[in-house]
């Protein structure tokens, strides 16, 4: 049975009783979220071995977030808060609540913004007005996108990090761009970059698209979110000190000084290449000292040792390859702001964010909702059967790689991460996205639209 016939059978089943299936799917999602909420509440209510309530990222950061408003520099010494000051300002209302109440409130807020991000993503991938099926996305495509991103979403909820919030900002930026509000889109993108650096790749995408109003809005947003807003809260001199120390911790140290995170949770190309290609630790322990916890290598799993300079070159070649692919494949007209082709271009940028980041944990993959939606919708249009098989196979394989290892226990899951199960999944999805974009260019070429080397207005 071919993938095409399977796709048709699934479509026919959904068409036979779409409302009942939709309600059942949403009900199962709601049940999963409710169970995750109960499990998380029990987790954060129980103190850690140290006696402190620190059993999630939010609770570990809570003290630092509160301390920064009383004069503590949370980027030096024992403190290593990973986000710029604006993120602490955003989280402060939650941090001021009692620990469990604050953690559950942030959990609930992230559920709400995840729903909004999904709505905006499905608008992004829907056909443009005037096209067949305008504004409609098949339920099967929606379900496939949600299921692929769901493990990361659930992981980020129970870890209670900020990645769903970043997905919300990225999806919000694209929704504003889709609806023609370019300056506002740029301001929101500026907030995403100010909270977590890697959305800067989306800025590069808009520069390539020559979307000047978005770029201008982003520049204004960066000034607003990095300088003006935190300056008004902390004072401009103190904010400059905090921002400088954050830069030294999170940008200068890994990017300019080569302090690479090779441990097994890192599923970026950087972590994958250094962990398996150089004598760099895949597991670390922490030695407690008066100056704070000091990382100590605990295990190595490298297959070869090509040396750190060669590993650096491999990473830079991968970055260059992405840049070339984006220039050749991201060619939709500037007037085309939604639909599977434009969404696939955005998906390629998202894959670059995951693969080229210095550190990519598995719950960072919440942003896979965007490329997954584009790939799922692309299977319902007139792609070549070989490309459709590649897309379906990549989606299924990626889902297995990102879900199955954890079923066999913590140790098996950690070893799977050592050998880059998520990295391989990201690469497969990137290849599928590139193949879909090539098909899009070929279709446009046959119809007389913008050809490679052009971005029509």
C-alpha positions as CSV (number, residue, x, y, z in Angstrom):
1,X,0.0,0.0,0.0
2,X,1.5,3.3,-1.0
3,X,1.8,6.4,1.2
4,X,-0.6,8.1,-1.2
5,X,-3.4,5.5,-0.7
6,X,-2.7,5.6,3.1
7,X,-3.1,9.4,3.0
8,X,-6.3,9.1,1.1
9,X,-7.7,6.5,3.5
10,X,-6.9,8.7,6.5
11,X,-8.5,11.7,4.8
12,X,-11.6,9.7,4.0
13,X,-11.9,8.5,7.6
14,X,-11.6,12.1,8.8
15,X,-14.1,13.3,6.3
16,X,-16.7,10.7,7.3
17,X,-17.1,12.0,10.8
18,X,-14.8,15.0,11.3
19,X,-16.6,16.6,14.3
20,X,-16.5,13.5,16.4
21,X,-12.9,12.8,15.6
22,X,-12.0,16.4,16.3
23,X,-13.7,16.4,19.7
24,X,-12.1,13.1,20.6
25,X,-8.6,14.4,19.7
26,X,-9.1,17.7,21.6
27,X,-10.5,15.7,24.6
28,X,-7.5,13.5,24.7
29,X,-5.2,16.5,24.5
30,X,-7.1,18.2,27.4
31,X,-6.8,15.0,29.4
32,X,-3.1,14.7,28.8
33,X,-2.6,18.4,29.9
34,X,-4.8,17.8,33.0
35,X,-2.7,14.8,34.0
36,X,0.5,16.7,33.3
37,X,-0.8,19.5,35.5
38,X,-1.5,17.2,38.4
39,X,1.8,15.5,38.0
40,X,3.7,18.8,37.9
41,X,1.8,20.1,41.0
42,X,2.9,17.0,42.9
43,X,6.5,17.5,41.7
44,X,6.9,21.1,42.7
45,X,5.2,20.6,46.0
46,X,7.9,18.2,47.1
47,X,11.2,19.8,48.2
48,X,14.4,18.7,46.7
49,X,17.1,16.8,48.6
50,X,18.5,20.1,49.7
51,X,15.2,21.0,51.4
52,X,14.5,23.8,48.8
53,X,11.6,23.8,46.3
54,X,13.7,23.6,43.2
55,X,12.1,20.8,41.2
56,X,11.7,22.7,37.9
57,X,13.4,25.4,36.0
58,X,11.0,28.1,37.2
59,X,11.6,27.3,40.8
60,X,15.4,27.2,40.4
61,X,15.2,30.6,38.8
62,X,12.6,32.0,41.1
63,X,15.1,33.1,43.8
64,X,17.4,34.7,41.2
65,X,14.5,36.5,39.6
66,X,13.5,37.9,43.0
67,X,17.1,38.7,43.9
68,X,17.8,40.8,40.8
69,X,15.2,43.3,41.9
70,X,17.0,43.7,45.2
71,X,20.4,44.5,43.7
72,X,22.0,41.0,43.0
73,X,23.8,40.4,39.8
74,X,22.3,37.1,38.6
75,X,24.9,36.6,35.9
76,X,28.1,36.2,38.0
77,X,29.4,34.0,40.7
78,X,27.1,31.2,41.7
79,X,24.3,32.7,39.7
80,X,24.0,31.9,36.0
81,X,20.6,33.1,34.9
82,X,20.5,32.2,31.1
83,X,18.2,34.9,29.8
84,X,18.6,38.7,29.5
85,X,17.0,41.0,32.1
86,X,13.7,41.5,30.2
87,X,12.9,37.8,30.8
88,X,13.3,38.3,34.5
89,X,10.9,41.3,34.3
90,X,8.3,39.2,32.4
91,X,8.5,36.4,35.0
92,X,8.5,38.6,38.1
93,X,4.7,38.6,38.6
94,X,4.9,34.8,38.8
95,X,8.0,34.7,40.9
96,X,6.5,37.0,43.5
97,X,3.7,34.5,44.2
98,X,4.2,31.6,46.6
99,X,6.4,28.9,45.0
100,X,3.8,26.3,44.1
101,X,1.2,29.0,43.1
102,X,3.7,30.8,41.0
103,X,4.9,27.6,39.3
104,X,1.3,26.5,38.5
105,X,0.4,29.9,37.3
106,X,3.3,30.0,34.8
107,X,2.4,26.4,33.8
108,X,-1.2,27.5,33.1
109,X,-0.1,30.6,31.2
110,X,2.1,28.5,29.0
111,X,-0.8,26.2,28.1
112,X,-2.8,29.3,27.0
113,X,-0.1,30.7,24.9
114,X,0.6,27.3,23.4
115,X,-3.0,27.2,22.2
116,X,-2.6,30.6,20.7
117,X,0.6,29.6,19.0
118,X,-1.1,26.6,17.4
119,X,-4.0,28.7,16.1
120,X,-1.6,31.2,14.5
121,X,0.5,28.4,13.0
122,X,-2.5,26.9,11.3
123,X,-3.4,30.2,9.9
124,X,0.1,30.5,8.6
125,X,0.0,27.2,6.7
126,X,-3.6,27.7,5.4
127,X,-4.1,28.6,1.7
128,X,-4.2,32.3,0.8
129,X,-7.4,34.1,0.2
130,X,-8.6,33.4,-3.4
131,X,-6.9,29.9,-3.4
132,X,-8.8,26.7,-3.2
133,X,-9.5,25.8,0.4
134,X,-8.6,29.3,1.6
135,X,-8.2,29.5,5.4
136,X,-8.7,25.7,5.8
137,X,-6.2,23.2,7.1
138,X,-7.0,19.5,7.0
139,X,-7.6,18.1,10.5
140,X,-5.2,15.3,9.8
141,X,-2.4,17.8,9.1
142,X,-3.2,19.7,12.3
143,X,-3.1,16.5,14.3
144,X,0.2,15.4,12.8
145,X,1.8,18.7,13.6
146,X,0.5,18.7,17.2
147,X,1.6,15.1,17.8
148,X,5.1,15.8,16.6
149,X,5.6,18.8,18.8
150,X,3.6,17.4,21.8
151,X,6.5,15.5,23.5
152,X,8.5,18.7,23.6
153,X,5.5,20.8,24.7
154,X,4.8,18.4,27.5
155,X,8.4,18.3,28.5
156,X,8.6,22.1,28.6
157,X,5.5,22.3,30.6
158,X,6.8,19.9,33.3
159,X,10.2,21.4,33.2
160,X,8.5,24.8,33.3
161,X,11.1,26.6,31.1
162,X,10.4,29.5,28.8
163,X,10.5,27.7,25.4
164,X,6.7,27.7,24.8
165,X,6.7,31.4,25.5
166,X,9.4,31.7,22.7
167,X,7.2,29.7,20.4
168,X,4.3,32.0,21.2
169,X,6.5,35.1,20.3
170,X,7.7,33.5,17.1
171,X,4.2,32.4,16.0
172,X,2.9,35.9,17.0
173,X,5.6,37.6,14.9
174,X,4.6,35.4,11.9
175,X,0.9,36.0,12.5
176,X,1.4,39.8,12.5
177,X,3.5,39.5,9.3
178,X,0.8,37.4,7.7
179,X,-1.8,40.0,8.5
180,X,0.3,42.9,7.1
181,X,1.3,44.5,10.4
182,X,5.0,44.5,9.6
183,X,6.3,47.0,12.2
184,X,4.4,45.2,15.1
185,X,5.8,41.9,13.7
186,X,9.3,43.2,14.0
187,X,8.7,44.6,17.6
188,X,7.5,41.1,18.7
189,X,10.4,39.5,17.0
190,X,12.7,41.9,18.9
191,X,11.2,40.6,22.1
192,X,11.7,37.0,21.1
193,X,15.4,37.8,20.4
194,X,15.8,39.8,23.6
195,X,14.4,36.8,25.6
196,X,16.3,34.1,23.8
197,X,18.9,34.8,21.1
198,X,18.3,32.2,18.5
199,X,15.2,33.9,16.9
200,X,17.7,36.3,15.5
201,X,17.8,33.8,12.6
202,X,14.3,34.9,11.7
203,X,15.6,38.4,11.6
204,X,18.1,37.3,9.0
205,X,15.3,35.7,7.1
206,X,13.4,39.0,6.9
207,X,16.5,40.8,5.9
208,X,16.9,38.3,3.0
209,X,13.2,38.8,2.2
210,X,13.9,42.6,2.1
211,X,11.0,43.1,4.5
212,X,12.3,46.5,5.6
213,X,9.4,47.4,7.9
214,X,9.8,44.2,9.8
215,X,13.6,44.7,10.1
216,X,13.0,48.3,11.3
217,X,10.4,47.2,13.8
218,X,12.8,44.6,15.1
219,X,15.6,47.1,15.5
220,X,13.3,49.4,17.5
221,X,12.1,46.4,19.5
222,X,15.6,45.3,20.4
223,X,16.3,48.8,21.7
224,X,13.0,48.8,23.6
225,X,13.3,45.3,25.1
226,X,17.1,45.3,25.8
227,X,17.7,48.9,26.8
228,X,14.6,51.0,27.4
229,X,12.2,48.7,29.3
230,X,14.8,47.1,31.6
231,X,16.5,50.5,32.0
232,X,13.3,52.0,33.3
233,X,13.0,49.1,35.8
234,X,16.6,48.7,37.0
235,X,18.2,52.0,36.0
236,X,20.1,52.4,32.8
237,X,23.6,52.0,34.3
238,X,22.7,48.8,36.2
239,X,20.9,47.4,33.2
240,X,24.0,48.0,31.1
241,X,26.0,46.1,33.7
242,X,23.5,43.2,33.8
243,X,23.3,43.0,30.0
244,X,27.1,43.0,29.7
245,X,27.5,40.2,32.2
246,X,24.7,38.2,30.5
247,X,26.6,38.7,27.2
248,X,29.8,37.4,28.7
249,X,28.0,34.4,30.2
250,X,25.8,33.3,27.3
251,X,27.4,34.7,24.1
252,X,31.1,35.5,24.6
253,X,31.9,32.3,26.5
254,X,30.5,29.8,24.0
255,X,30.7,31.7,20.8
256,X,34.0,33.6,21.1
257,X,35.9,31.6,23.7
258,X,34.8,28.1,22.5
259,X,33.2,26.9,25.8
260,X,31.1,24.2,24.1
261,X,28.3,22.3,25.9
262,X,29.0,18.7,24.8
263,X,26.8,16.9,27.4
264,X,24.2,14.5,26.1
265,X,21.1,16.8,26.5
266,X,22.6,19.1,23.9
267,X,21.0,18.1,20.6
268,X,22.4,20.8,18.4
269,X,24.9,20.1,15.7
270,X,27.5,21.8,18.0
271,X,26.8,19.3,20.8
272,X,26.5,16.3,18.4
273,X,29.9,17.0,16.6
274,X,31.9,17.8,19.8
275,X,30.4,15.0,21.8
276,X,30.9,12.2,19.2
277,X,33.8,13.7,17.3
278,X,36.1,15.0,20.0
279,X,37.2,13.9,23.5
280,X,34.5,15.9,25.2
281,X,32.3,14.7,28.0
282,X,28.8,13.3,27.3
283,X,28.0,13.2,31.0
284,X,29.1,15.5,33.8
285,X,28.9,15.5,37.6
286,X,29.1,18.6,39.8
287,X,31.6,19.0,42.6
288,X,30.3,21.3,45.3
289,X,32.7,24.1,46.2
290,X,32.3,27.4,48.2
291,X,32.3,29.2,44.8
292,X,29.5,27.0,43.5
293,X,29.0,23.7,41.7
294,X,32.0,22.9,39.4
295,X,31.3,20.6,36.5
296,X,33.5,17.4,36.4
297,X,33.5,15.0,33.4
298,X,31.8,11.7,34.2
299,X,31.8,9.8,30.9
300,X,32.9,10.0,27.3
301,X,31.3,8.4,24.2
302,X,33.2,9.9,21.3
303,X,33.5,7.6,18.3
304,X,36.6,9.5,17.0
305,X,38.7,12.4,18.1
306,X,39.1,14.8,15.2
307,X,40.2,17.7,17.5
308,X,38.4,20.8,18.5
309,X,39.6,22.9,15.6
310,X,38.3,20.4,13.1
311,X,35.0,20.1,15.0
312,X,34.7,23.9,14.9
313,X,35.2,23.8,11.1
314,X,32.5,21.2,10.7
315,X,30.1,23.4,12.6
316,X,30.9,26.4,10.5
317,X,30.5,24.4,7.3
318,X,27.0,23.3,8.5
319,X,26.2,26.9,9.2
320,X,27.4,27.9,5.7
321,X,25.3,25.1,4.2
322,X,22.2,26.4,5.9
323,X,22.9,29.9,4.7
324,X,23.3,28.7,1.1
325,X,20.1,26.6,1.4
326,X,18.1,29.5,2.7
327,X,19.3,31.8,-0.1
328,X,18.4,29.2,-2.8
329,X,15.2,27.8,-1.3
330,X,13.5,30.8,0.4
331,X,12.1,32.4,-2.8
332,X,8.4,32.9,-2.3
333,X,7.2,36.4,-3.4
334,X,7.2,39.0,-0.7
335,X,3.4,39.4,-1.2
336,X,3.0,35.7,-0.3
337,X,2.7,35.6,3.5
338,X,0.9,32.4,4.2
339,X,0.4,29.0,2.6
340,X,2.5,25.8,2.8
341,X,5.4,27.2,0.7
342,X,6.0,30.3,2.9
343,X,5.4,28.3,6.0
344,X,8.0,25.7,4.9
345,X,10.5,28.6,4.5
346,X,9.7,29.7,8.1
347,X,10.1,26.0,9.0
348,X,13.5,25.9,7.5
349,X,14.5,28.9,9.7
350,X,13.1,27.1,12.7
351,X,15.2,24.0,11.9
352,X,18.3,26.3,11.7
353,X,17.4,27.7,15.1
354,X,17.4,24.2,16.6
355,X,20.4,22.7,14.8
356,X,22.8,25.7,14.8
357,X,22.2,26.9,18.4
358,X,25.1,26.4,20.8
359,X,22.7,24.5,23.1
360,X,19.5,22.8,22.1
361,X,17.7,20.8,24.7
362,X,14.9,18.4,23.7
363,X,12.2,20.7,25.0
364,X,13.5,23.5,22.8
365,X,11.8,21.5,20.0
366,X,8.4,23.0,20.8
367,X,9.0,25.2,17.8
368,X,8.8,22.1,15.6
369,X,5.1,22.9,15.5
370,X,5.8,25.3,12.6
371,X,7.8,23.1,10.2
372,X,5.7,20.1,11.2
373,X,2.5,21.9,10.2
374,X,4.1,23.0,6.9
375,X,5.2,19.5,6.1
376,X,1.9,17.9,7.0
377,X,-0.1,20.3,4.8
378,X,2.4,19.8,2.0
379,X,1.4,16.2,1.8
380,X,-2.1,17.2,0.8
381,X,-1.0,19.2,-2.3
382,X,0.3,18.1,-5.6
383,X,3.8,17.0,-4.6
384,X,5.7,14.3,-6.4
385,X,5.0,10.9,-4.9
386,X,8.7,10.4,-4.0
387,X,8.7,13.7,-2.1
388,X,5.4,12.8,-0.3
389,X,6.9,9.5,0.8
390,X,10.0,11.4,2.0
391,X,7.9,13.8,4.0
392,X,5.7,11.2,5.6
393,X,8.7,9.0,6.3
394,X,10.6,11.9,7.9
395,X,7.6,12.9,10.1
396,X,7.1,9.3,11.3
397,X,10.8,8.6,11.9
398,X,11.3,11.9,13.7
399,X,8.4,11.2,16.0
400,X,9.8,7.7,16.8
401,X,13.3,9.1,17.4
402,X,12.1,11.8,19.7
403,X,9.6,9.7,21.7
404,X,10.6,6.0,21.8
405,X,14.0,6.1,23.6
406,X,12.4,7.7,26.7
407,X,10.0,4.7,26.9
408,X,12.8,2.4,28.0
409,X,13.8,4.3,31.1
410,X,16.1,7.2,32.0
411,X,19.4,5.5,31.2
412,X,18.3,4.3,27.8
413,X,16.9,7.8,27.0
414,X,20.1,9.4,28.1
415,X,22.2,7.1,25.9
416,X,19.9,7.8,23.0
417,X,20.5,11.5,23.4
418,X,24.3,10.8,23.5
419,X,24.1,9.5,20.0
420,X,21.8,12.4,18.9
421,X,18.3,10.9,18.3
422,X,16.8,14.4,18.3
423,X,19.7,15.7,16.2
424,X,19.0,13.0,13.6
425,X,15.3,13.8,13.7
426,X,16.0,17.5,13.2
427,X,18.2,16.7,10.2
428,X,15.5,14.4,8.7
429,X,12.9,17.2,9.0
430,X,15.3,19.7,7.5
431,X,15.9,17.5,4.5
432,X,12.1,17.0,4.1
433,X,11.5,20.7,4.3
434,X,14.2,21.4,1.7
435,X,12.7,18.8,-0.6
436,X,9.2,20.4,-0.2
437,X,10.7,23.8,-1.0
438,X,12.4,22.5,-4.1
439,X,9.1,21.1,-5.3
440,X,7.5,24.5,-4.6
441,X,10.1,26.2,-6.7
442,X,9.6,23.7,-9.5
443,X,5.8,24.3,-9.4
444,X,6.3,28.1,-9.5
445,X,8.8,27.7,-12.4
446,X,6.3,25.7,-14.4
447,X,3.5,28.2,-13.7
448,X,5.7,31.2,-14.7
449,X,6.1,32.7,-11.2
450,X,9.2,33.8,-9.4
451,X,12.2,31.7,-10.4
452,X,15.3,30.8,-8.3
453,X,17.4,33.9,-8.0
454,X,14.3,36.2,-7.8
455,X,12.0,37.4,-5.0
456,X,9.1,38.9,-6.7
457,X,7.1,41.7,-5.1
